[in-house]
């Protein structure tokens, strides 16, 4: 049977105090809505419908690659009203799973277990037992069978003592869902159309309410403010770090590593404290990542050492490369095997050949560096003329003396040497020494300026 997913994402989230829609606030580097969308894909949903309201332009811009049907809910008149905006677009013979864009940590296995009990005569409801159920709809049972859900504001004092509550997540046949939605009214304290009324209608029609519960209560926790988002962030980070540790990675302090995207890291690697991984990062085996590093959308091969406080963005690093400390690799960087980028070196749109080194205080931009090249301290490639970028080529075996400026476009010849303090504006010859110093002289009687 085909599966349709409805994700409710129309809430403004006033308690977030933000111009962004609530569901666009990020958890582990990804909008909450995207977490729920990915769970839907993992379930093999045949179609996904997102009901939106406040800030729809932000949703469309960021989520333009989502394969979904976007449905506008102009007025927020309750959960049943929101579902009713999407349900006419779903074939009656589908199973409908209703999820929430601000409940980001729900797991696929929990949802699979929930849907496993759906049939023509049953509705599957996800419930949870809470020590403090305040604010949640209570599950009302008679002889063990679910007969109704009473919203907190409508519950009696006795009903408020019930700890089993409704998560709002349920699965049922689309045809029956539409029948129920047409019967629901807003005769309640809030004056809203409650999706929970589907349960009471189903009981009257003789259908059985099957319940299941998540393994962890945090799976069904919604986010209404930034404190709640922060709490779920820490839970998600702990889960992500525990996963990589279980796969053979050592982490100095699991509470001080953030994975804000996807991290694939090999065995026997080590991550020190306060490291951040953003986007899609792939790290090989036996890699050491020092404290305070920020790595985003990059690939690091086996045996590398990334020293503390290095920033790496959209770079490719081959085997046994050393980076840092305090190095910055910008987009377009490729460091080949056994190369080195040292402290306070910035590299952008540059390839560093096998065995080549830039160890101190240099800037290499738009540069193609051959193998076994030594870049002296303070060397810069002057790649920008104020309007256009130009390329510097440094061929194999070259030695660039300290404090040199290579003014692009320029080529440094194979095995050539650039004398320290030189400004190179023309191509140099293979195997030769090139320098551009003025003669040293003494100016006698010169006085250093004094403060007025």
Buried (B, 14 or more C-beta within 10 A) or exposed (E): EEBBBBBBBBBEBEEBEBEBBBBBBBBBBBBBBBBBBBBBEEBEBBBBBBBBBBBBEBBEEBBEEBEBBBBEBEEBBBBBBBBBBBBEEBEEEBBBBBBBBBBBBBBBEBBEBBBEBBBEEBBBBBBBEBEEBEEBBBBBBEEEEBBBBBBBEBBEEEBBEBBBBBBBBBBBBBBBBBBBBEEBEBEBEEEBBBBBBBBBBBBEEEBBBBBBBBEBEBBBBBBBEBEBBEEBBEBBBEBBBEEBBEEEBEBBEBEBBBBBBBBEBBEEBBBBBBBBBBBEBBBBBBBBBBBBBBBBBBBBBBBBBBBBBBBBBBBBBBBBBBBBBBBBBBEBBBBBBBBBBBBBBBBBBBBBBBBBBBBBBBBBBBBBBBBBBBBBBBBBBBBEEEEEEBBBBBBBBBBBBBBBBBBBBBBBBBBBBBBBBBBBEEEBEEEEEBBBEEEEEEEEEEEEEEEE
